[in-house]
Amino acid sequence: MTRHSITFSGLLLLILILGFSGLSPAGNPHGAYYGTENDRLFWFVQTSDTHIGMRGADDSNRLQWLLTQARQIIQPSFFLVTGDLTDSTDGNWLGLPDGPYLEEWQEYRGIVTGAGMTSSDYFDIPGNHDAYRDRYFNYFLNHSIQGKATGNTQFSFTRQFGFGNYHFLGVNTAGNTGDSFSLFWPYGDPAGLDSGELAFIQQEMNDLAKSDSNLTLVFGHHPLFYTGSNEDTYVDYGLSEFLSLLNSSYTSVYGYGHTHAFDEAFFIPDSSDHDGFFYVNTASLGKSSANQYTIMAIDCDGLSSRIRTIGKWPAVVITAPLDVTLGGTNPYAYSVPAAASNPIRALVFDPVAPTLVQYRIDGGAWHGMTRVSPDGPLWTGQWDASSLPQNRYAIEVQAISTSGTDTDAIAVNLSQPMQTQIGTILNAFGKYEIVVVRKTRTTKYTGNPDRIYQGETVVFRMSVKDVNGSPVVGAKVSVAITGKISAAITSTATDSNGNAEAIWPTSAPNKRGVGGTPVGDYKAVVTGIDAGPQYAWDEVAWERIFSISAK
């Protein structure tokens, strides 16, 4: 796997504003965080260069496998297919595109619709093989899934979840000259984006519903610059404007195909407040021995990516923590705290149940992971890093089944936890008492009672928030009670609104009036909040004075 960073310095790919300076950021790649939640996650599949109609190859079977068996096992939110949907050769013995051919497009359409795909879960764009001798993309518009559904050669959509919205944009980098294939550069492939295509991209990035998305991810067919091979064309006209749009919208990813070779890097703009985007090239599904596809996952707004070869199981994708070496150097990867219970999350896809899923750190001992739900693909483990020094560490997750063995590996930076201050507020003070009506006993809550009698339960309802006023989930508040006697109580864990309740059950005297919680004045004071190593109590304590009375 090749990983390297790319800057625009020394390249003729300067980011030019050219009238796009009014575009507001549409995503926040720096919003990724190391959360303990298991339900802020989704994943999708990108592939490219299916080349249906190549003949003498396994192109049709590969696409069919991806949309049937792989779809059933992986269950992605959707598929992205980035061009060269058809081969435009009709299997001629020279392998030279001389189409388009209706039979290829009909076969492509038949495979996709036969697998039950629709325009809501299958997003395709044209490549250069889909544009030869078809200046207006009529074959694409009449036979592709998105072309037929939208009448457009580009797509734009959002995926909305309870934890955020995510914008996906497919751009048509195929040339629109209608040129035939040529044996000379640029081979009938003058790739680029014209003014109309750029206007669509700008409009979609400016759309209020999409510009409010957590992340913006963009996909096209061609690379954006010279690859080192004279056989690879790349985006020419409209490039500077397109780069300006990617930069201004804080795009997280540009994924593409065309070269039939896998590569990944990080595209880092100069002189910009945007730290760049993950730049990943997926090899051809239909015209490469690698026959690859990519699984991408978003976990707590952090991106993970794993290239896979068809027909091979299991498939492991580590989704948390984030890989600091993704694309060479990942500017959006967070540091992992030197804490006792750091979560490790990984997706494991396999037609059969794995017999073992495990993780290890720096090649050490393996530790078992557990499945979050009985039939789900997500597995978790807890890494105790509390005694480790600050450093870079390698994490591997391995799945073993009767299908085989697969291991994903990432690197993380371990640092001392940066603690966020949190405090607590007393929202309500009251009591629980037992009320008997016609021999039926019920519990009644009374707020701010005039008297609390022996045998009743003292109630403190409170909320925990951080310095920004956001609720803190899962925190427990310690309260000390002093007076005639002393007691220490702990609240329930705070809910999604940061609310919790702490109770102190008092004792009633016996039938002779002896014993019970002593009558008199008491004071309740907060002594601490436990919400994990990432939080520190601000030591601002509320207190409440109350009295216990005899009936």
Secondary structure, 3 states (H helix, E strand, C coil): CCEEEEECCCCCCCCCCCCCCCCCCCCCHHHCCCCCCCCCEEEEEEECCCCECCCCCCHHHHHHHHHHHHHHHHCCCCEEEECCCECCCCCCCCCCCCCCCHHHHHHHHHHHHHCCCCCCCEEEECCHHHCCCCCCCHHHHHHCHHHHHHCCCCEEEEEEECCEEEEEEECCCCCCCCCCCCCCCCCCCCCECCHHHHHHHHHHHHCHHHHCCCEEEEECCCCCCCCCCCCCCCCCECHHHHHHHHHHCCCCEEEECCCCCCEEEEEECCCCCCCCEEEEECCCCCCCCCCEEEEEEEECCEEEEEEEECCCCCEEEEEECCCCCCCCCCCCCCCEECCCCEEEEEEEECCCCCCEEEEEECCCCCEECEECCCCCCEEEEEECCCCCCCEEEEEEEEEEECCEEEEEEEEEEEECCCCEEEEEEEEEEEEEEEEEECCEEEEEEEECCCCEECCCEEEEEEEEEECCCCECCCCEEEEEEECCCCEEEECCCCCCCCEEEEEEECCCCCCCCCCCCCCEEEEEEEEEEECCCCEEECCCCCEEEEEEECC
